[in-house]
Amino acid sequence: MYEVGQSVEVSEWSYNAPVQSRGERGTIIDMSGSVGDSENCYTVDLPEFGTLQLVEDDIKPLAPESTEEYE
């Protein structure tokens, strides 16, 4: 489950997102109850595409950025 304010990426295999938005990063701005087979529906704000209504299978968390310094 994701939380409001969390940054996510639209999955490249997303069924509900426009093809052009796949791989884009955005922020979850709202969460609502179940839709069809999915437990949660998320409103994701994408800078290039506005807001999209997506389910858990459509998004993935951003990989944590490494804090290691290279010498």
N, CA, C and O atoms as a Maestro MAE file, in Angstrom:
{
 s_m_m2io_version
 :::
 2.0.0
}

f_m_ct {
 s_m_title
 :::
 protein
 m_atom[284] {
  # First column is atom index #
  i_m_mmod_type
  r_m_x_coord
  r_m_y_coord
  r_m_z_coord
  i_m_residue_number
  s_m_chain_name
  s_m_pdb_residue_name
  s_m_pdb_atom_name
  i_m_atomic_number
  :::
  1 25 0.837 -1.173 0.000 1 A "MET " " N  " 7
  2 3 0.000 0.000 0.000 1 A "MET " " CA " 6
  3 2 0.889 1.246 0.000 1 A "MET " " C  " 6
  4 15 1.945 1.282 0.632 1 A "MET " " O  " 8
  5 25 0.433 2.249 -0.719 2 A "TYR " " N  " 7
  6 3 1.157 3.505 -0.809 2 A "TYR " " CA " 6
  7 2 0.478 4.552 0.063 2 A "TYR " " C  " 6
  8 15 -0.642 4.348 0.530 2 A "TYR " " O  " 8
  9 25 1.159 5.673 0.280 3 A "GLU " " N  " 7
  10 3 0.627 6.740 1.120 3 A "GLU " " CA " 6
  11 2 0.558 8.051 0.343 3 A "GLU " " C  " 6
  12 15 1.317 8.266 -0.602 3 A "GLU " " O  " 8
  13 25 -0.354 8.915 0.749 4 A "VAL " " N  " 7
  14 3 -0.446 10.248 0.158 4 A "VAL " " CA " 6
  15 2 0.877 10.967 0.397 4 A "VAL " " C  " 6
  16 15 1.414 10.936 1.505 4 A "VAL " " O  " 8
  17 25 1.397 11.610 -0.635 5 A "GLY " " N  " 7
  18 3 2.672 12.309 -0.550 5 A "GLY " " CA " 6
  19 2 3.847 11.483 -1.030 5 A "GLY " " C  " 6
  20 15 4.942 12.012 -1.221 5 A "GLY " " O  " 8
  21 25 3.634 10.196 -1.227 6 A "GLN " " N  " 7
  22 3 4.717 9.313 -1.658 6 A "GLN " " CA " 6
  23 2 4.984 9.499 -3.152 6 A "GLN " " C  " 6
  24 15 4.053 9.627 -3.948 6 A "GLN " " O  " 8
  25 25 6.261 9.511 -3.521 7 A "SER " " N  " 7
  26 3 6.651 9.587 -4.924 7 A "SER " " CA " 6
  27 2 6.659 8.188 -5.515 7 A "SER " " C  " 6
  28 15 7.154 7.241 -4.903 7 A "SER " " O  " 8
  29 25 6.103 8.073 -6.717 8 A "VAL " " N  " 7
  30 3 6.004 6.782 -7.388 8 A "VAL " " CA " 6
  31 2 6.332 6.947 -8.870 8 A "VAL " " C  " 6
  32 15 6.443 8.061 -9.381 8 A "VAL " " O  " 8
  33 25 6.482 5.826 -9.532 9 A "GLU " " N  " 7
  34 3 6.707 5.800 -10.971 9 A "GLU " " CA " 6
  35 2 5.592 4.985 -11.607 9 A "GLU " " C  " 6
  36 15 5.187 3.953 -11.070 9 A "GLU " " O  " 8
  37 25 5.096 5.447 -12.750 10 A "VAL " " N  " 7
  38 3 4.078 4.689 -13.468 10 A "VAL " " CA " 6
  39 2 4.765 3.485 -14.108 10 A "VAL " " C  " 6
  40 15 5.757 3.632 -14.821 10 A "VAL " " O  " 8
  41 25 4.236 2.314 -13.851 11 A "SER " " N  " 7
  42 3 4.829 1.077 -14.361 11 A "SER " " CA " 6
  43 2 4.761 1.028 -15.884 11 A "SER " " C  " 6
  44 15 3.802 1.504 -16.493 11 A "SER " " O  " 8
  45 25 5.783 0.452 -16.481 12 A "GLU " " N  " 7
  46 3 5.824 0.342 -17.935 12 A "GLU " " CA " 6
  47 2 4.758 -0.615 -18.465 12 A "GLU " " C  " 6
  48 15 4.454 -0.594 -19.657 12 A "GLU " " O  " 8
  49 25 4.191 -1.445 -17.608 13 A "TRP " " N  " 7
  50 3 3.148 -2.394 -18.017 13 A "TRP " " CA " 6
  51 2 1.752 -1.940 -17.583 13 A "TRP " " C  " 6
  52 15 0.801 -2.720 -17.643 13 A "TRP " " O  " 8
  53 25 1.626 -0.702 -17.154 14 A "SER " " N  " 7
  54 3 0.343 -0.189 -16.663 14 A "SER " " CA " 6
  55 2 -0.737 -0.300 -17.732 14 A "SER " " C  " 6
  56 15 -0.537 0.080 -18.886 14 A "SER " " O  " 8
  57 25 -1.880 -0.827 -17.323 15 A "TYR " " N  " 7
  58 3 -3.019 -0.959 -18.227 15 A "TYR " " CA " 6
  59 2 -3.852 0.319 -18.244 15 A "TYR " " C  " 6
  60 15 -4.454 0.651 -19.265 15 A "TYR " " O  " 8
  61 25 -3.891 1.027 -17.139 16 A "ASN " " N  " 7
  62 3 -4.772 2.185 -16.991 16 A "ASN " " CA " 6
  63 2 -4.139 3.525 -17.349 16 A "ASN " " C  " 6
  64 15 -4.857 4.502 -17.564 16 A "ASN " " O  " 8
  65 25 -2.831 3.592 -17.417 17 A "ALA " " N  " 7
  66 3 -2.157 4.858 -17.715 17 A "ALA " " CA " 6
  67 2 -1.930 4.991 -19.224 17 A "ALA " " C  " 6
  68 15 -1.711 3.990 -19.906 17 A "ALA " " O  " 8
  69 25 -1.982 6.219 -19.746 18 A "PRO " " N  " 7
  70 3 -1.659 6.413 -21.162 18 A "PRO " " CA " 6
  71 2 -0.237 5.927 -21.447 18 A "PRO " " C  " 6
  72 15 0.649 6.043 -20.600 18 A "PRO " " O  " 8
  73 25 -0.034 5.392 -22.625 19 A "VAL " " N  " 7
  74 3 1.273 4.837 -23.000 19 A "VAL " " CA " 6
  75 2 2.388 5.855 -22.778 19 A "VAL " " C  " 6
  76 15 3.461 5.501 -22.289 19 A "VAL " " O  " 8
  77 25 2.144 7.118 -23.135 20 A "GLN " " N  " 7
  78 3 3.176 8.151 -23.014 20 A "GLN " " CA " 6
  79 2 3.569 8.428 -21.568 20 A "GLN " " C  " 6
  80 15 4.664 8.932 -21.316 20 A "GLN " " O  " 8
  81 25 2.699 8.111 -20.617 21 A "SER " " N  " 7
  82 3 2.992 8.409 -19.211 21 A "SER " " CA " 6
  83 2 3.745 7.287 -18.508 21 A "SER " " C  " 6
  84 15 4.203 7.469 -17.379 21 A "SER " " O  " 8
  85 25 3.878 6.158 -19.139 22 A "ARG " " N  " 7
  86 3 4.565 5.028 -18.504 22 A "ARG " " CA " 6
  87 2 6.035 5.363 -18.300 22 A "ARG " " C  " 6
  88 15 6.711 5.829 -19.217 22 A "ARG " " O  " 8
  89 25 6.517 5.122 -17.092 23 A "GLY " " N  " 7
  90 3 7.900 5.457 -16.744 23 A "GLY " " CA " 6
  91 2 8.036 6.839 -16.120 23 A "GLY " " C  " 6
  92 15 9.101 7.185 -15.608 23 A "GLY " " O  " 8
  93 25 6.964 7.634 -16.157 24 A "GLU " " N  " 7
  94 3 7.005 8.975 -15.563 24 A "GLU " " CA " 6
  95 2 6.889 8.895 -14.045 24 A "GLU " " C  " 6
  96 15 6.306 7.957 -13.500 24 A "GLU " " O  " 8
  97 25 7.450 9.886 -13.379 25 A "ARG " " N  " 7
  98 3 7.400 9.950 -11.917 25 A "ARG " " CA " 6
  99 2 6.400 10.996 -11.475 25 A "ARG " " C  " 6
  100 15 6.244 12.040 -12.109 25 A "ARG " " O  " 8
  101 25 5.722 10.699 -10.373 26 A "GLY " " N  " 7
  102 3 4.738 11.627 -9.845 26 A "GLY " " CA " 6
  103 2 4.543 11.415 -8.360 26 A "GLY " " C  " 6
  104 15 5.263 10.642 -7.728 26 A "GLY " " O  " 8
  105 25 3.561 12.108 -7.810 27 A "THR " " N  " 7
  106 3 3.278 12.056 -6.382 27 A "THR " " CA " 6
  107 2 1.824 11.668 -6.157 27 A "THR " " C  " 6
  108 15 0.925 12.167 -6.835 27 A "THR " " O  " 8
  109 25 1.604 10.780 -5.204 28 A "ILE " " N  " 7
  110 3 0.244 10.400 -4.841 28 A "ILE " " CA " 6
  111 2 -0.375 11.559 -4.065 28 A "ILE " " C  " 6
  112 15 0.165 11.993 -3.048 28 A "ILE " " O  " 8
  113 25 -1.513 12.057 -4.551 29 A "ILE " " N  " 7
  114 3 -2.161 13.186 -3.883 29 A "ILE " " CA " 6
  115 2 -3.479 12.791 -3.221 29 A "ILE " " C  " 6
  116 15 -4.041 13.566 -2.448 29 A "ILE " " O  " 8
  117 25 -3.976 11.585 -3.521 30 A "ASP " " N  " 7
  118 3 -5.210 11.121 -2.889 30 A "ASP " " CA " 6
  119 2 -5.290 9.607 -3.017 30 A "ASP " " C  " 6
  120 15 -4.706 9.010 -3.921 30 A "ASP " " O  " 8
  121 25 -6.025 9.000 -2.091 31 A "MET " " N  " 7
  122 3 -6.209 7.555 -2.092 31 A "MET " " CA " 6
  123 2 -7.671 7.285 -1.780 31 A "MET " " C  " 6
  124 15 -8.247 7.904 -0.886 31 A "MET " " O  " 8
  125 25 -8.268 6.359 -2.520 32 A "SER " " N  " 7
  126 3 -9.667 6.029 -2.256 32 A "SER " " CA " 6
  127 2 -9.838 4.520 -2.172 32 A "SER " " C  " 6
  128 15 -8.877 3.768 -2.333 32 A "SER " " O  " 8
  129 25 -11.042 4.091 -1.923 33 A "GLY " " N  " 7
  130 3 -11.335 2.676 -1.719 33 A "GLY " " CA " 6
  131 2 -11.174 1.817 -2.951 33 A "GLY " " C  " 6
  132 15 -10.610 2.245 -3.957 33 A "GLY " " O  " 8
  133 25 -11.669 0.617 -2.861 34 A "SER " " N  " 7
  134 3 -11.455 -0.396 -3.885 34 A "SER " " CA " 6
  135 2 -12.113 -0.047 -5.215 34 A "SER " " C  " 6
  136 15 -13.133 0.639 -5.281 34 A "SER " " O  " 8
  137 25 -11.477 -0.554 -6.274 35 A "VAL " " N  " 7
  138 3 -11.982 -0.420 -7.635 35 A "VAL " " CA " 6
  139 2 -11.804 -1.778 -8.290 35 A "VAL " " C  " 6
  140 15 -10.673 -2.224 -8.485 35 A "VAL " " O  " 8
  141 25 -12.891 -2.438 -8.629 36 A "GLY " " N  " 7
  142 3 -12.788 -3.753 -9.250 36 A "GLY " " CA " 6
  143 2 -12.050 -4.722 -8.353 36 A "GLY " " C  " 6
  144 15 -12.416 -4.901 -7.192 36 A "GLY " " O  " 8
  145 25 -11.002 -5.354 -8.888 37 A "ASP " " N  " 7
  146 3 -10.203 -6.324 -8.142 37 A "ASP " " CA " 6
  147 2 -9.150 -5.669 -7.252 37 A "ASP " " C  " 6
  148 15 -8.536 -6.346 -6.427 37 A "ASP " " O  " 8
  149 25 -8.937 -4.378 -7.405 38 A "SER " " N  " 7
  150 3 -7.891 -3.678 -6.656 38 A "SER " " CA " 6
  151 2 -8.431 -3.125 -5.344 38 A "SER " " C  " 6
  152 15 -9.547 -2.610 -5.282 38 A "SER " " O  " 8
  153 25 -7.623 -3.241 -4.305 39 A "GLU " " N  " 7
  154 3 -8.032 -2.748 -2.985 39 A "GLU " " CA " 6
  155 2 -8.052 -1.229 -2.898 39 A "GLU " " C  " 6
  156 15 -8.887 -0.660 -2.195 39 A "GLU " " O  " 8
  157 25 -7.140 -0.569 -3.604 40 A "ASN " " N  " 7
  158 3 -7.024 0.884 -3.498 40 A "ASN " " CA " 6
  159 2 -6.889 1.522 -4.871 40 A "ASN " " C  " 6
  160 15 -6.357 0.928 -5.809 40 A "ASN " " O  " 8
  161 25 -7.384 2.743 -4.958 41 A "CYS " " N  " 7
  162 3 -7.224 3.560 -6.152 41 A "CYS " " CA " 6
  163 2 -6.464 4.812 -5.723 41 A "CYS " " C  " 6
  164 15 -6.752 5.390 -4.676 41 A "CYS " " O  " 8
  165 25 -5.507 5.222 -6.524 42 A "TYR " " N  " 7
  166 3 -4.655 6.359 -6.185 42 A "TYR " " CA " 6
  167 2 -4.784 7.451 -7.240 42 A "TYR " " C  " 6
  168 15 -4.842 7.167 -8.436 42 A "TYR " " O  " 8
  169 25 -4.829 8.694 -6.791 43 A "THR " " N  " 7
  170 3 -4.745 9.827 -7.695 43 A "THR " " CA " 6
  171 2 -3.284 10.247 -7.689 43 A "THR " " C  " 6
  172 15 -2.746 10.658 -6.661 43 A "THR " " O  " 8
  173 25 -2.652 10.140 -8.850 44 A "VAL " " N  " 7
  174 3 -1.229 10.443 -8.974 44 A "VAL " " CA " 6
  175 2 -1.079 11.699 -9.827 44 A "VAL " " C  " 6
  176 15 -1.614 11.775 -10.933 44 A "VAL " " O  " 8
  177 25 -0.351 12.678 -9.306 45 A "ASP " " N  " 7
  178 3 -0.089 13.917 -10.030 45 A "ASP " " CA " 6
  179 2 1.224 13.770 -10.785 45 A "ASP " " C  " 6
  180 15 2.289 13.616 -10.187 45 A "ASP " " O  " 8
  181 25 1.128 13.820 -12.116 46 A "LEU " " N  " 7
  182 3 2.314 13.735 -12.971 46 A "LEU " " CA " 6
  183 2 2.530 15.101 -13.623 46 A "LEU " " C  " 6
  184 15 1.606 15.630 -14.241 46 A "LEU " " O  " 8
  185 25 3.719 15.683 -13.502 47 A "PRO " " N  " 7
  186 3 3.970 17.020 -14.042 47 A "PRO " " CA " 6
  187 2 3.594 17.173 -15.520 47 A "PRO " " C  " 6
  188 15 3.055 18.209 -15.910 47 A "PRO " " O  " 8
  189 25 3.864 16.178 -16.332 48 A "GLU " " N  " 7
  190 3 3.620 16.278 -17.772 48 A "GLU " " CA " 6
  191 2 2.200 15.894 -18.181 48 A "GLU " " C  " 6
  192 15 1.763 16.257 -19.273 48 A "GLU " " O  " 8
  193 25 1.472 15.172 -17.335 49 A "PHE " " N  " 7
  194 3 0.190 14.595 -17.735 49 A "PHE " " CA " 6
  195 2 -0.977 14.967 -16.829 49 A "PHE " " C  " 6
  196 15 -2.098 14.521 -17.072 49 A "PHE " " O  " 8
  197 25 -0.752 15.759 -15.807 50 A "GLY " " N  " 7
  198 3 -1.822 16.097 -14.879 50 A "GLY " " CA " 6
  199 2 -2.065 14.964 -13.902 50 A "GLY " " C  " 6
  200 15 -1.128 14.267 -13.514 50 A "GLY " " O  " 8
  201 25 -3.316 14.774 -13.500 51 A "THR " " N  " 7
  202 3 -3.624 13.726 -12.529 51 A "THR " " CA " 6
  203 2 -4.207 12.504 -13.226 51 A "THR " " C  " 6
  204 15 -4.985 12.620 -14.173 51 A "THR " " O  " 8
  205 25 -3.819 11.340 -12.741 52 A "LEU " " N  " 7
  206 3 -4.318 10.069 -13.259 52 A "LEU " " CA " 6
  207 2 -4.868 9.246 -12.107 52 A "LEU " " C  " 6
  208 15 -4.326 9.280 -11.002 52 A "LEU " " O  " 8
  209 25 -5.939 8.509 -12.359 53 A "GLN " " N  " 7
  210 3 -6.491 7.567 -11.390 53 A "GLN " " CA " 6
  211 2 -5.878 6.207 -11.695 53 A "GLN " " C  " 6
  212 15 -6.144 5.630 -12.750 53 A "GLN " " O  " 8
  213 25 -5.065 5.692 -10.786 54 A "LEU " " N  " 7
  214 3 -4.350 4.446 -11.021 54 A "LEU " " CA " 6
  215 2 -4.526 3.503 -9.840 54 A "LEU " " C  " 6
  216 15 -4.815 3.937 -8.725 54 A "LEU " " O  " 8
  217 25 -4.351 2.216 -10.092 55 A "VAL " " N  " 7
  218 3 -4.418 1.213 -9.030 55 A "VAL " " CA " 6
  219 2 -2.999 0.741 -8.706 55 A "VAL " " C  " 6
  220 15 -2.044 1.103 -9.394 55 A "VAL " " O  " 8
  221 25 -2.872 -0.067 -7.655 56 A "GLU " " N  " 7
  222 3 -1.545 -0.502 -7.193 56 A "GLU " " CA " 6
  223 2 -0.705 -1.154 -8.282 56 A "GLU " " C  " 6
  224 15 0.510 -0.960 -8.325 56 A "GLU " " O  " 8
  225 25 -1.335 -1.920 -9.160 57 A "ASP " " N  " 7
  226 3 -0.581 -2.590 -10.221 57 A "ASP " " CA " 6
  227 2 -0.039 -1.619 -11.263 57 A "ASP " " C  " 6
  228 15 0.843 -1.981 -12.043 57 A "ASP " " O  " 8
  229 25 -0.552 -0.393 -11.288 58 A "ASP " " N  " 7
  230 3 -0.122 0.598 -12.274 58 A "ASP " " CA " 6
  231 2 1.090 1.408 -11.835 58 A "ASP " " C  " 6
  232 15 1.713 2.082 -12.655 58 A "ASP " " O  " 8
  233 25 1.431 1.350 -10.552 59 A "ILE " " N  " 7
  234 3 2.519 2.185 -10.040 59 A "ILE " " CA " 6
  235 2 3.522 1.343 -9.261 59 A "ILE " " C  " 6
  236 15 3.232 0.228 -8.827 59 A "ILE " " O  " 8
  237 25 4.708 1.916 -9.101 60 A "LYS " " N  " 7
  238 3 5.736 1.256 -8.288 60 A "LYS " " CA " 6
  239 2 6.501 2.328 -7.524 60 A "LYS " " C  " 6
  240 15 6.609 3.466 -7.980 60 A "LYS " " O  " 8
  241 25 7.033 1.960 -6.356 61 A "PRO " " N  " 7
  242 3 7.783 2.947 -5.571 61 A "PRO " " CA " 6
  243 2 9.087 3.308 -6.271 61 A "PRO " " C  " 6
  244 15 9.648 2.503 -7.015 61 A "PRO " " O  " 8
  245 25 9.552 4.502 -6.031 62 A "LEU " " N  " 7
  246 3 10.853 4.895 -6.571 62 A "LEU " " CA " 6
  247 2 11.939 4.148 -5.819 62 A "LEU " " C  " 6
  248 15 11.836 3.933 -4.611 62 A "LEU " " O  " 8
  249 25 12.965 3.758 -6.528 63 A "ALA " " N  " 7
  250 3 14.094 3.099 -5.881 63 A "ALA " " CA " 6
  251 2 14.774 4.111 -4.967 63 A "ALA " " C  " 6
  252 15 14.966 5.264 -5.355 63 A "ALA " " O  " 8
  253 25 15.140 3.693 -3.761 64 A "PRO " " N  " 7
  254 3 15.826 4.635 -2.867 64 A "PRO " " CA " 6
  255 2 17.153 5.071 -3.474 64 A "PRO " " C  " 6
  256 15 17.888 4.269 -4.050 64 A "PRO " " O  " 8
  257 25 17.437 6.351 -3.333 65 A "GLU " " N  " 7
  258 3 18.691 6.870 -3.868 65 A "GLU " " CA " 6
  259 2 19.835 6.476 -2.954 65 A "GLU " " C  " 6
  260 15 19.717 6.513 -1.730 65 A "GLU " " O  " 8
  261 25 20.929 6.105 -3.564 66 A "SER " " N  " 7
  262 3 22.099 5.702 -2.795 66 A "SER " " CA " 6
  263 2 22.730 6.928 -2.151 66 A "SER " " C  " 6
  264 15 22.845 7.983 -2.776 66 A "SER " " O  " 8
  265 25 23.135 6.779 -0.904 67 A "THR " " N  " 7
  266 3 23.787 7.891 -0.211 67 A "THR " " CA " 6
  267 2 25.294 7.662 -0.104 67 A "THR " " C  " 6
  268 15 26.007 8.422 0.551 67 A "THR " " O  " 8
  269 25 25.756 6.610 -0.753 68 A "GLU " " N  " 7
  270 3 27.192 6.324 -0.707 68 A "GLU " " CA " 6
  271 2 27.939 7.312 -1.590 68 A "GLU " " C  " 6
  272 15 27.468 7.698 -2.659 68 A "GLU " " O  " 8
  273 25 29.101 7.707 -1.123 69 A "GLU " " N  " 7
  274 3 29.940 8.589 -1.922 69 A "GLU " " CA " 6
  275 2 31.027 7.761 -2.578 69 A "GLU " " C  " 6
  276 15 31.630 6.883 -1.960 69 A "GLU " " O  " 8
  277 25 31.259 8.060 -3.836 70 A "TYR " " N  " 7
  278 3 32.297 7.335 -4.571 70 A "TYR " " CA " 6
  279 2 33.584 8.132 -4.533 70 A "TYR " " C  " 6
  280 15 33.580 9.355 -4.668 70 A "TYR " " O  " 8
  281 25 34.680 7.425 -4.347 71 A "GLU " " N  " 7
  282 3 35.974 8.112 -4.280 71 A "GLU " " CA " 6
  283 2 36.789 7.800 -5.493 71 A "GLU " " C  " 6
  284 15 37.913 8.285 -5.624 71 A "GLU " " O  " 8
  :::
 }
 m_bond[283] {
  # First column is bond index #
  i_m_from
  i_m_to
  i_m_order
  :::
  1 1 2 1
  2 2 3 1
  3 3 4 2
  4 3 5 1
  5 5 6 1
  6 6 7 1
  7 7 8 2
  8 7 9 1
  9 9 10 1
  10 10 11 1
  11 11 12 2
  12 11 13 1
  13 13 14 1
  14 14 15 1
  15 15 16 2
  16 15 17 1
  17 17 18 1
  18 18 19 1
  19 19 20 2
  20 19 21 1
  21 21 22 1
  22 22 23 1
  23 23 24 2
  24 23 25 1
  25 25 26 1
  26 26 27 1
  27 27 28 2
  28 27 29 1
  29 29 30 1
  30 30 31 1
  31 31 32 2
  32 31 33 1
  33 33 34 1
  34 34 35 1
  35 35 36 2
  36 35 37 1
  37 37 38 1
  38 38 39 1
  39 39 40 2
  40 39 41 1
  41 41 42 1
  42 42 43 1
  43 43 44 2
  44 43 45 1
  45 45 46 1
  46 46 47 1
  47 47 48 2
  48 47 49 1
  49 49 50 1
  50 50 51 1
  51 51 52 2
  52 51 53 1
  53 53 54 1
  54 54 55 1
  55 55 56 2
  56 55 57 1
  57 57 58 1
  58 58 59 1
  59 59 60 2
  60 59 61 1
  61 61 62 1
  62 62 63 1
  63 63 64 2
  64 63 65 1
  65 65 66 1
  66 66 67 1
  67 67 68 2
  68 67 69 1
  69 69 70 1
  70 70 71 1
  71 71 72 2
  72 71 73 1
  73 73 74 1
  74 74 75 1
  75 75 76 2
  76 75 77 1
  77 77 78 1
  78 78 79 1
  79 79 80 2
  80 79 81 1
  81 81 82 1
  82 82 83 1
  83 83 84 2
  84 83 85 1
  85 85 86 1
  86 86 87 1
  87 87 88 2
  88 87 89 1
  89 89 90 1
  90 90 91 1
  91 91 92 2
  92 91 93 1
  93 93 94 1
  94 94 95 1
  95 95 96 2
  96 95 97 1
  97 97 98 1
  98 98 99 1
  99 99 100 2
  100 99 101 1
  101 101 102 1
  102 102 103 1
  103 103 104 2
  104 103 105 1
  105 105 106 1
  106 106 107 1
  107 107 108 2
  108 107 109 1
  109 109 110 1
  110 110 111 1
  111 111 112 2
  112 111 113 1
  113 113 114 1
  114 114 115 1
  115 115 116 2
  116 115 117 1
  117 117 118 1
  118 118 119 1
  119 119 120 2
  120 119 121 1
  121 121 122 1
  122 122 123 1
  123 123 124 2
  124 123 125 1
  125 125 126 1
  126 126 127 1
  127 127 128 2
  128 127 129 1
  129 129 130 1
  130 130 131 1
  131 131 132 2
  132 131 133 1
  133 133 134 1
  134 134 135 1
  135 135 136 2
  136 135 137 1
  137 137 138 1
  138 138 139 1
  139 139 140 2
  140 139 141 1
  141 141 142 1
  142 142 143 1
  143 143 144 2
  144 143 145 1
  145 145 146 1
  146 146 147 1
  147 147 148 2
  148 147 149 1
  149 149 150 1
  150 150 151 1
  151 151 152 2
  152 151 153 1
  153 153 154 1
  154 154 155 1
  155 155 156 2
  156 155 157 1
  157 157 158 1
  158 158 159 1
  159 159 160 2
  160 159 161 1
  161 161 162 1
  162 162 163 1
  163 163 164 2
  164 163 165 1
  165 165 166 1
  166 166 167 1
  167 167 168 2
  168 167 169 1
  169 169 170 1
  170 170 171 1
  171 171 172 2
  172 171 173 1
  173 173 174 1
  174 174 175 1
  175 175 176 2
  176 175 177 1
  177 177 178 1
  178 178 179 1
  179 179 180 2
  180 179 181 1
  181 181 182 1
  182 182 183 1
  183 183 184 2
  184 183 185 1
  185 185 186 1
  186 186 187 1
  187 187 188 2
  188 187 189 1
  189 189 190 1
  190 190 191 1
  191 191 192 2
  192 191 193 1
  193 193 194 1
  194 194 195 1
  195 195 196 2
  196 195 197 1
  197 197 198 1
  198 198 199 1
  199 199 200 2
  200 199 201 1
  201 201 202 1
  202 202 203 1
  203 203 204 2
  204 203 205 1
  205 205 206 1
  206 206 207 1
  207 207 208 2
  208 207 209 1
  209 209 210 1
  210 210 211 1
  211 211 212 2
  212 211 213 1
  213 213 214 1
  214 214 215 1
  215 215 216 2
  216 215 217 1
  217 217 218 1
  218 218 219 1
  219 219 220 2
  220 219 221 1
  221 221 222 1
  222 222 223 1
  223 223 224 2
  224 223 225 1
  225 225 226 1
  226 226 227 1
  227 227 228 2
  228 227 229 1
  229 229 230 1
  230 230 231 1
  231 231 232 2
  232 231 233 1
  233 233 234 1
  234 234 235 1
  235 235 236 2
  236 235 237 1
  237 237 238 1
  238 238 239 1
  239 239 240 2
  240 239 241 1
  241 241 242 1
  242 242 243 1
  243 243 244 2
  244 243 245 1
  245 245 246 1
  246 246 247 1
  247 247 248 2
  248 247 249 1
  249 249 250 1
  250 250 251 1
  251 251 252 2
  252 251 253 1
  253 253 254 1
  254 254 255 1
  255 255 256 2
  256 255 257 1
  257 257 258 1
  258 258 259 1
  259 259 260 2
  260 259 261 1
  261 261 262 1
  262 262 263 1
  263 263 264 2
  264 263 265 1
  265 265 266 1
  266 266 267 1
  267 267 268 2
  268 267 269 1
  269 269 270 1
  270 270 271 1
  271 271 272 2
  272 271 273 1
  273 273 274 1
  274 274 275 1
  275 275 276 2
  276 275 277 1
  277 277 278 1
  278 278 279 1
  279 279 280 2
  280 279 281 1
  281 281 282 1
  282 282 283 1
  283 283 284 2
  :::
 }
}
